Amino acid sequence: MPRTPLLRKFQALFEDFEEADRSGRSVEAVQEERRQMRLSRRDFLKAGGATVGAAALSGPLGARRRHRHHGL
C-alpha cells in the first residue's frame, strides 16, 4: 500500500491504465469517469448533514407515530 502522495498518484495512474486496457477505453475516458464519480468534500458534507438532519427530525416524530398507532 503506498504511503506517500506521489506513490498514491502512481498507483492510481497504474490502475487507470489497467482499467483502460480491460475495458477497451482510453485512459482519459477512465480518468474522466473516475473524476465524475468522486464526491467532493463539500458534497459529502452536504449529504451527511442532510442525513443527520433527517434522522434527528424523524426519530422523535416516528416514535410518537408508532406510539399512537398502537393505541397508547
C-alpha positions in Angstrom: 0.0 0.0 0.0 1.5 3.4 -1.0 2.4 5.6 1.9 3.2 8.9 0.1 1.1 11.2 -2.1 3.5 10.5 -5.1 3.2 6.8 -4.7 -0.6 7.0 -4.4 -0.7 9.0 -7.7 1.4 6.4 -9.4 -0.8 3.6 -8.1 -3.9 5.4 -9.3 -2.4 6.0 -12.7 -1.4 2.3 -13.0 -5.0 1.3 -12.1 -6.3 3.7 -14.7 -4.1 2.1 -17.4 -5.2 -1.4 -16.3 -8.9 -0.4 -16.4 -8.5 1.2 -19.8 -6.8 -2.0 -21.1 -9.5 -4.2 -19.6 -12.4 -2.1 -20.9 -11.0 -1.1 -24.2 -11.4 2.6 -23.4 -8.9 5.4 -23.4 -7.0 6.3 -20.2 -8.5 9.7 -20.5 -12.1 8.3 -20.6 -11.3 6.1 -17.5 -9.9 9.1 -15.6 -12.9 11.4 -16.6 -15.3 8.7 -15.3 -13.4 8.4 -12.1 -13.5 12.2 -11.6 -17.2 12.3 -12.2 -17.9 9.6 -9.7 -15.7 11.1 -7.0 -17.6 13.1 -4.4 -16.1 16.4 -3.4 -15.6 17.0 0.3 -18.3 19.7 0.1 -20.8 17.3 -1.5 -20.0 14.6 1.1 -20.6 17.1 4.0 -23.9 18.2 2.4 -25.2 14.7 2.1 -24.0 13.8 5.6 -25.6 16.9 7.1 -28.9 16.2 5.3 -28.9 12.6 6.5 -28.2 13.5 10.1 -30.9 16.3 10.0 -33.5 13.9 8.6 -32.6 11.3 11.2 -32.8 13.8 14.0 -36.2 15.1 12.9 -37.8 11.7 12.1 -36.6 10.0 15.3 -39.0 11.6 17.9 -41.8 12.0 15.3 -41.5 8.4 14.1 -41.6 7.1 17.7 -44.6 9.2 18.5 -46.5 8.0 15.5 -45.7 4.4 16.3 -46.9 5.0 19.9 -50.2 6.4 18.6 -50.6 3.6 16.1 -50.6 1.0 18.9 -53.4 2.8 20.7 -51.2 4.1 23.6 
